[in-house]
Amino acid sequence: MSATHGTHAHASRINALRMKHADLDRKISVLSALPATSAMELRSMKRERLFLKEEIEGIR
């Protein structure tokens, strides 16, 4: 694998993680406003969002 390919793959991975993080952030915002959403479900989503953020930071 060339250095350029590695850099591109690296950037693609970060972008994919950022998109998943943003999508999860939107879902959390919407579900937080709904009274039927369980606290456990929100906590699980927030934990996943945090893991994504930590993974993004670890790659950078």
C-alpha positions in Angstrom: 0.0 0.0 0.0 1.4 3.4 -0.9 1.6 6.3 1.5 -1.0 8.2 -0.5 -3.4 5.3 -0.4 -2.9 4.9 3.3 -3.6 8.6 3.9 -6.8 8.4 1.7 -8.0 5.3 3.6 -7.3 7.0 6.9 -9.3 10.1 5.8 -12.1 7.9 4.5 -12.3 6.1 7.8 -12.5 9.3 9.8 -15.2 10.7 7.5 -17.3 7.6 7.9 -17.0 7.7 11.6 -17.9 11.4 11.7 -21.0 10.7 9.6 -22.0 7.9 12.0 -21.4 10.3 14.9 -23.5 13.1 13.4 -26.3 10.7 12.5 -26.4 9.3 16.0 -26.3 12.9 17.4 -29.4 13.8 15.3 -31.2 10.6 16.5 -30.4 11.4 20.1 -31.7 14.9 19.7 -35.0 13.7 18.2 -35.5 10.9 20.6 -34.7 13.0 23.6 -37.7 15.1 22.8 -40.1 12.1 22.7 -41.5 11.1 26.1 -41.7 7.4 25.0 -38.0 7.1 24.6 -36.4 5.1 27.4 -33.5 6.5 29.4 -31.7 3.2 28.8 -32.0 3.5 25.1 -30.7 7.1 25.2 -27.9 6.1 27.4 -26.9 3.3 25.1 -26.9 5.7 22.1 -24.9 8.3 23.9 -22.3 5.7 24.9 -22.0 4.6 21.3 -21.6 8.2 20.2 -18.9 8.7 22.8 -17.0 5.6 21.5 -17.2 6.9 18.0 -15.8 10.3 19.1 -13.0 8.5 21.0 -12.2 6.4 17.9 -12.1 9.5 15.7 -9.8 11.2 18.2 -7.6 8.2 18.4 -7.1 8.0 14.6 -6.3 11.7 14.2 
